[in-house]
Amino acid sequence: MKAALLLVAISGICTSAMAATVLDSPTRVPVEQYAYSTHLDIAKVVWMSTIPRSCEVVPARIDYIDSKGQEHLLEYQVMGNGCVDG
């Protein structure tokens, strides 16, 4: 049982490290910051970050291809999924 939990923990850490490496790789497109005036031309979504379970505004990213075939990585702010109505 302990070995299974350890394996799950290690695989989660490795997956997170690999995802961070991909996002921070210098060969990737530069991260664009979203503003209300940003024109979004999204033809295909490649990847979206998961929204954490927190009750605060957190950064999120979307990797997409525009109608001209160019890849974009856009960072924007979103409310976390951890708020409870009260």
N, C-alpha and C positions, 0 to 999 in steps of 0.2 A: 504494500500500500504506500509506504513512504517513498519507495523507488518510483512508483507511478507519479506521485505528486512532484517529486524532484524532476522527473522527465518533462512533465507539463510545464513546470516553472522555467526550466532551461530552454525549452522550445519557444516559449513566449518571449523570453529575453532575446534569443537569437533572431526571431522574427522581427521584433521591434528594432534591433540593431540593423538588420538588413534593410528595413523600410527607411530608417533614418539615413543610411548610407545612400540609398537610391535618391532620396529627396535632396540631400546635401551634395551630391556628386557634381563636380564642375562641368561635366558633359551635359547635364540637364539644362533645360531652358531656365532663364532667370525667373525668380518669383516676382509676380506683379502684385501690387497692393490694390484691392478693390476700393473704389470711391463711388458715390452715388452717380457721378457723371460717366462712369466706365461703361462703354458700349460692349455688351456681351454678344458675341457671335459664336455660339456653341453648336457645332454640328454633331459632335460625338463626345460623350464623357468617357475618359479613359480610367479615371480613378477619383474617388472622393474620400477625404479623411472621415473617420468616425467621430461623432460628437460625444465628448465625455459626460459622465453623470455628475455634473457639478451645477450649482445654482448661481452661475455668474457668466459673464460674457467671456468667450474663449475664442482663440483663433482656429480657423478651419481652412482646408485647402481643397481645391479641385484642379485636376489635370484634365484638359480637354483639347480637342482638335477643332479649329474653326472651319468655316466654309471654304477657305483657300488651302486647307490641308496643313496649316501651321499649328504646332503644339504650344499650349499656354499652361502655365502653372499660376493659379490665382489664389491669393490668400485673402480671407475676409473674416469678419467677426460674426459670431453667432451665439445665441443664448444656449447654455448647456442644458442637458436633458435631466438634470437632477432636482429640479424645483418641484415642490409638492404644494398643491393648492391648499390653502388653509383657512 
